[in-house]
Amino acid sequence: MKRLLSIICIIVSAFVLMAGCRTKDTEQVDENSKDVSSLKAIEGRWEGDIKIPNQPLPIIVHFTGKDGTISIPVQGLNEFPLTSVKLSNSDLFFNMKMQNQQITFDGKVDKEKISGTFVQKGQEFPFELLKKSDQAVEEKESGEIVQADLQNGTINGLLETPKNEGPFPVMIIIAGSGPTDKDGNTMAMPGKNNSLKMLAESLAEKGIASIRYDKRGIGENMQLAGKEADLRFEQYIDDAAAWVQFAKKDGRFSKVGIIGHSEGSLIGMAAAKKSETDIFISLAGAGEPIDQVLIKQLEEQLTPTLLTESKDILSKLKQGKQVETVSADLQSVFRPSVQPYMISWIQYNPIEFVKELNIPVLIVNGNRDIQVAPTNAKALHKEKGDSELLILEKMNHVLKEAPADREGNLATYTNPELPLSPGLVNGIVEYLNKHDISNDDDH
């Protein structure tokens, strides 16, 4: 099931995956924690992962002079305090207590790298952390921080505006599935592609404002993380609709549209219908319900026995029924805590939603998208007869021009130096112009 997390992009909860294993001797752990020396040598932010087979779990550890915290963005865990930290020469030990479990990290420091063994109740996995400079951590954003009201709180976003005089049309940019941030980057993979950041900046250069935001439980919206078992697809729709309402009340904006990428396409369709936006653009969006998408992805990665089990599980989820017993090899996709979300998600059929939109619709995909094939875009276009279809020959799922081979294609997912695929931004702007959405002063 190689790269299953990064390709399917479903939220992973490693502590659910590793429940029921044995711990190290907790008395020894507590004894070690009494002798804590200065941590000045490792002070600062470290990023890396626990190398769980086929699905590395990204973590962020921040050490101060005396203690530290750990964040696991995929889980919605933010700056959880470490119970103890001990550094002796190059030997580093730190641990945390969560839900009456002792979780330990035992490793060595080698200049800008920490590597060792992670242990949680009997299962051991290697881990590795790399030191991050302050400059890397404090990467500057060019936009304005804004907030939209939700039913129970607020959600943070970044507004990118053109330099000329408004009012401007504004596009709400919705990221794809999994632990994906407002820039289009996922903590499930090392490195960045910055695709959505590039899109926002390019649109601003063309006179079009945009608002992009971290999904709930990610980055600037970590505070919206709840229990995985309580998450529903409708919450993502409500978040997007809240941004539309925010923009409609702001006098700086003339028209309000939505750009949804990948899973964000389906979220955007539903939000566009709910909030009456002026235009909708789908980027690499699925043309069928998620159960059908998953089956096609799993067919390439599972044994016949596991594939049959997956189909049976998806059939029950589609009926609104949870499945109590799931094979260990399928826990990352169908663990009990994620099933309520999948039940809510699986009910939404993009074919049905796109044909109900009574606004201009542009459907964009790339011929080198190995996650969402261009047949999906064609299916959406067929159902929504008055939509416009744009297929870019060499564009892949992260909106970059990619080589035909799979390895080279995946390499673009973590290369922020690559520009957006030629024709993408101009195609979007031309469509906005065609429907009188763009700022007339600029065109």
C-alpha positions in Angstrom: 0.0 0.0 0.0 2.9 2.3 -0.9 2.2 6.0 -0.6 -1.4 5.2 0.3 -1.8 8.3 2.6 -0.3 10.7 0.1 -2.4 9.5 -2.8 -5.7 8.9 -1.2 -5.2 11.8 1.2 -7.5 10.7 4.0 -6.7 12.0 7.5 -4.6 9.6 9.5 -4.7 9.2 13.3 -1.6 7.3 14.3 -2.6 6.8 17.9 -5.7 5.0 16.7 -3.5 2.9 14.4 -1.1 1.9 17.2 -3.6 1.3 20.0 -3.2 -1.8 22.0 0.7 -2.2 22.1 3.0 -2.5 25.1 4.9 0.3 26.8 8.4 0.7 28.0 9.0 0.4 31.7 7.3 3.6 33.0 9.2 3.6 36.3 12.4 3.8 34.3 11.0 6.7 32.2 10.0 8.6 35.3 13.4 8.0 36.9 15.1 9.4 33.7 13.0 12.4 33.7 14.3 13.6 37.1 17.6 14.5 35.7 16.9 17.1 33.0 19.9 19.1 31.8 19.9 22.3 29.7 18.4 21.8 26.3 20.1 24.9 24.8 21.9 22.8 22.2 18.7 21.6 20.7 16.5 24.6 21.4 14.1 25.5 18.6 11.8 23.9 16.1 12.4 20.4 14.6 10.3 18.8 11.9 10.2 15.3 10.7 8.2 12.1 10.9 7.6 8.8 12.6 8.4 6.3 9.9 5.3 4.1 10.1 5.5 1.7 7.1 3.9 3.1 3.9 2.5 6.1 5.8 5.0 8.3 7.6 3.4 10.4 10.3 4.7 14.0 10.2 5.5 15.6 13.6 6.8 19.0 14.8 8.8 19.2 18.1 9.7 22.5 19.7 12.3 22.4 22.5 12.8 25.3 24.9 15.6 25.6 27.4 13.9 23.2 29.9 11.1 21.3 28.1 9.2 21.0 24.9 6.0 20.4 23.0 4.9 18.2 20.1 2.4 18.9 17.3 0.9 16.3 15.0 -1.0 18.3 12.4 -2.6 15.2 10.8 -4.3 14.5 14.1 -5.1 18.1 15.0 -2.7 17.9 17.9 -1.1 21.3 18.5 1.8 22.0 20.9 1.0 19.2 23.3 3.4 19.4 26.3 6.1 16.7 26.6 6.2 15.1 30.0 10.0 15.1 30.2 13.0 15.8 28.1 16.5 14.6 28.9 19.7 15.5 26.9 23.0 13.9 27.9 25.8 14.6 25.5 24.3 13.4 22.2 21.7 11.1 23.8 18.2 12.6 23.8 15.1 11.1 25.5 11.6 12.7 25.6 8.2 11.3 26.2 4.5 12.2 26.5 1.5 10.9 28.3 -1.8 10.7 26.4 -4.9 8.9 27.4 -3.1 7.0 30.1 -0.4 5.8 27.6 3.3 6.4 27.8 4.7 7.4 24.4 8.5 7.7 24.1 11.2 8.9 21.8 14.7 7.7 22.3 17.4 9.0 20.0 20.7 10.7 19.3 21.5 14.3 18.2 23.8 14.7 15.2 24.2 18.4 14.5 21.0 19.4 12.7 19.4 15.9 12.9 17.8 13.8 15.6 17.1 10.2 14.9 16.0 7.2 17.0 13.2 5.0 18.0 9.5 5.9 18.8 7.7 3.4 21.1 4.0 3.2 21.9 2.8 0.1 23.6 4.9 -2.5 22.0 5.2 -1.1 18.5 8.5 0.5 17.6 9.2 2.7 14.6 12.2 4.8 13.6 11.8 8.6 13.8 13.8 11.5 12.4 13.7 15.2 13.0 15.6 18.0 11.2 16.3 21.4 12.7 14.4 24.3 11.1 15.8 27.8 11.0 13.8 30.7 12.3 13.8 32.1 8.7 12.2 28.9 7.4 9.6 28.9 10.2 8.7 32.5 9.7 8.1 32.4 6.0 6.3 35.7 5.2 2.9 35.8 3.7 2.1 38.7 1.4 -1.6 39.0 2.2 -3.9 40.3 4.9 -5.1 38.1 7.7 -8.9 38.0 7.8 -11.5 36.1 9.9 -15.0 34.8 9.0 -17.7 33.9 11.6 -18.8 30.3 12.1 -21.7 29.0 14.1 -19.3 28.2 17.0 -16.3 30.5 16.6 -14.2 32.0 13.8 -12.0 30.7 11.0 -8.8 32.4 9.8 -7.8 33.1 6.2 -5.4 35.1 4.1 -6.7 37.7 1.7 -4.6 38.5 -1.3 -5.6 41.7 -3.2 -4.3 43.4 -6.3 -2.2 46.5 -6.0 -4.5 48.7 -8.1 -7.8 50.3 -7.0 -10.9 48.1 -6.2 -13.5 47.0 -5.9 -12.2 43.6 -7.0 -13.8 40.3 -7.8 -12.7 37.8 -5.1 -12.3 34.0 -5.4 -12.5 31.7 -2.4 -9.9 29.1 -2.8 -10.6 25.7 -1.2 -7.8 23.2 -0.7 -8.1 19.4 -1.2 -8.4 16.5 1.2 -6.3 15.3 4.1 -4.1 17.7 6.2 -3.8 20.2 3.4 -3.1 23.9 4.2 -4.1 27.1 2.4 -1.0 27.0 0.2 -1.8 23.5 -1.2 0.8 21.7 0.9 0.1 18.6 3.0 1.9 17.5 6.2 1.5 14.0 4.9 4.4 14.6 2.5 7.8 16.2 3.1 8.4 19.5 1.3 6.0 21.9 -0.4 4.5 22.6 -3.8 2.8 26.0 -2.9 0.4 25.5 -5.8 -2.5 27.4 -4.2 -0.3 30.2 -2.9 1.1 30.6 -6.5 -2.5 30.6 -7.8 -3.6 33.3 -5.4 -0.5 35.5 -6.1 -1.0 35.0 -9.9 -4.6 36.0 -9.7 -3.7 39.2 -7.8 -1.4 40.2 -10.6 -4.4 39.9 -12.9 -6.6 42.1 -10.8 -8.4 39.3 -9.0 -8.5 39.1 -5.2 -8.6 35.8 -3.3 -9.2 34.3 0.1 -7.5 31.0 1.0 -7.6 29.3 4.3 -6.2 26.3 6.3 -8.7 23.6 6.8 -10.2 23.1 10.3 -7.6 21.4 12.4 -4.7 22.5 10.3 -2.2 25.4 10.7 -3.9 28.7 11.5 -7.2 26.9 12.1 -5.9 24.2 14.5 -8.3 25.5 17.1 -11.2 24.2 15.1 -9.9 20.6 15.4 -12.3 18.4 17.3 -12.4 14.6 17.7 -12.0 12.8 14.4 -15.2 10.8 15.1 -17.1 14.1 15.2 -16.0 15.5 11.9 -18.5 15.7 9.0 -18.3 16.7 5.4 -20.9 19.4 6.0 -18.6 21.3 8.3 -16.2 21.9 5.4 -19.1 23.1 3.3 -20.2 25.5 6.1 -16.6 26.8 6.4 -16.5 27.7 2.7 -20.0 29.2 2.7 -18.9 31.4 5.7 -16.1 32.9 3.6 -18.6 33.7 0.8 -20.8 35.5 3.3 -17.7 37.4 4.6 -16.8 38.5 1.1 -20.3 39.6 0.2 -20.4 41.9 3.2 -17.0 43.5 2.3 -17.3 46.6 0.1 -13.9 45.9 -1.4 -15.3 43.1 -3.6 -17.5 43.4 -6.6 -18.3 39.7 -7.3 -17.6 36.5 -5.3 -16.6 33.1 -6.8 -15.2 29.8 -5.6 -12.2 27.8 -6.8 -12.2 24.3 -5.4 -9.2 22.0 -5.8 -9.6 18.2 -5.6 -11.9 17.4 -2.7 -12.3 21.2 -2.5 -14.2 21.0 -5.8 -17.1 19.0 -4.3 -17.0 21.2 -1.2 -17.1 24.3 -3.4 -20.0 23.0 -5.5 -22.1 22.5 -2.3 -21.0 25.8 -0.9 -21.7 27.7 -4.1 -25.3 26.3 -4.2 -25.8 27.1 -0.5 -24.4 30.7 -0.6 -25.3 31.8 -4.1 -21.9 32.7 -5.5 -21.4 34.3 -8.9 -19.1 31.7 -10.5 -17.5 28.3 -9.8 -14.3 26.8 -10.9 -13.4 23.2 -10.4 -9.7 22.2 -10.4 -8.9 18.5 -10.6 -12.3 17.7 -9.0 -13.7 14.2 -8.9 -16.6 13.3 -11.2 -18.0 10.5 -9.1 -18.7 9.8 -5.4 -15.7 9.1 -3.1 -16.5 5.4 -2.8 -16.0 4.9 -6.5 -12.8 7.1 -6.5 -11.4 5.0 -3.6 -12.1 1.7 -5.2 -10.2 2.7 -8.3 -7.2 3.9 -6.2 -7.3 0.8 -4.0 -7.4 -1.6 -7.0 -3.8 -0.6 -7.8 -2.5 -1.2 -4.3 -4.4 -4.0 -2.5 -4.5 -7.8 -2.7 -7.7 -9.3 -4.0 -8.8 -10.3 -0.4 -8.2 -6.7 0.9 -9.9 -5.2 -2.1 -13.0 -7.3 -1.6 -13.1 -6.3 2.1 -12.7 -2.6 1.1 -15.6 -2.9 -1.3 -17.8 -4.5 1.3 -16.9 -1.8 3.8 -17.7 1.0 1.3 -21.0 -0.6 0.5 -22.0 -0.6 4.2 -20.8 3.0 4.6 -22.9 4.1 1.7 -25.9 2.7 3.5 -25.0 4.7 6.5 -23.7 1.8 8.5 -20.4 1.7 10.4 -18.2 -1.4 10.3 -16.7 -2.5 13.6 -14.1 -5.0 12.4 -11.5 -3.8 9.9 -8.3 -5.6 8.9 -5.1 -4.1 10.3 -3.9 -3.3 6.7 -7.0 -1.2 6.1 -7.1 0.8 9.4 -5.4 3.8 7.8 -8.4 4.2 5.4 -11.4 2.7 7.3 -10.6 3.0 11.0 -13.8 3.4 13.1 -13.1 7.0 14.0 -13.0 8.1 10.4 -16.1 6.2 9.3 -18.7 8.8 10.3 -16.9 11.4 8.2 -16.8 9.0 5.2 -20.5 8.2 5.6 -21.2 11.9 5.4 -18.8 12.4 2.4 -20.0 9.4 0.4 -23.5 10.8 0.2 -22.4 13.7 -2.0 -22.3 13.0 -5.7 -20.5 15.7 -7.7 -22.5 14.9 -10.9 -25.7 15.8 -9.1 -24.3 19.0 -7.5 -22.7 20.4 -10.6 -25.8 20.2 -12.8 -27.8 22.1 -10.1 -25.5 25.1 -10.2 -27.2 28.0 -12.1 -24.0 30.0 -12.4 -21.1 29.9 -14.9 -18.9 26.8 -14.3 -15.4 26.2 -15.5 -14.0 22.7 -15.2 -10.2 22.3 -15.3 -8.0 19.2 -15.2 -4.7 18.0 -16.5 -3.8 15.0 -18.7 -1.0 14.0 -16.3 -3.1 14.0 -13.1 -2.4 10.6 -11.6 -5.0 11.1 -8.8 -8.0 12.4 -10.6 -8.0 11.5 -14.2 -9.3 14.0 -16.8 -12.2 11.6 -17.5 -13.7 13.1 -14.2 -13.7 16.6 -15.7 -15.3 15.3 -18.9 -18.0 13.6 -16.9 -18.8 16.9 -15.0 -18.8 18.9 -18.2 -21.1 16.4 -19.9 -23.6 16.7 -17.0 -23.3 20.5 -16.9 -23.8 21.2 -20.6 -23.3 24.9 -20.4 -20.0 24.6 -18.5 -16.6 25.2 -20.1 -14.0 22.5 -20.1 -10.2 23.2 -20.0 -7.8 20.2 -20.2 -4.1 21.1 -19.9 -1.9 18.6 -21.6 1.0 18.3 -19.1 -0.6 19.5 -15.9 -0.8 17.1 -12.9 -2.8 17.1 -9.6 -0.8 19.8 -7.9 -1.3 22.1 -10.9 2.3 21.8 -12.1 3.7 20.7 -15.5 4.9 17.1 -14.9 6.7 14.4 -16.8 4.8 11.4 -17.9 6.5 8.9 -15.6 5.0 8.4 -12.1 8.1 9.0 -10.1 8.8 12.2 -11.9 5.2 13.3 -11.5 5.3 12.7 -7.8 8.5 14.6 -7.4 6.7 17.8 -8.4 4.5 17.5 -5.3 7.4 18.7 -3.1 9.1 21.2 -5.4 8.0 24.8 -4.7 10.4 26.1 -7.4 8.2 24.8 -10.2 5.7 27.3 -11.6 2.1 26.6 -12.2 1.3 24.8 -15.4 1.3 27.2 -18.4 -2.2 28.1 -19.4 -3.9 27.6 -16.0 -4.0 31.2 -14.8 -4.7 32.6 -18.2 -7.5 30.1 -18.7 -9.1 31.0 -15.5 -8.8 34.8 -16.1 -10.2 34.5 -19.6 -13.2 32.6 -18.3 -13.8 35.3 -15.6 -13.5 38.0 -18.3 -16.0 36.2 -20.5 -18.6 36.3 -17.7 -17.8 39.8 -16.6 -16.3 38.7 -13.3 -12.9 40.3 -13.7 -11.9 43.9 -12.8 -12.7 45.8 -16.0 -10.0 48.4 -15.2 -7.4 45.7 -15.7 -8.6 44.2 -18.9 
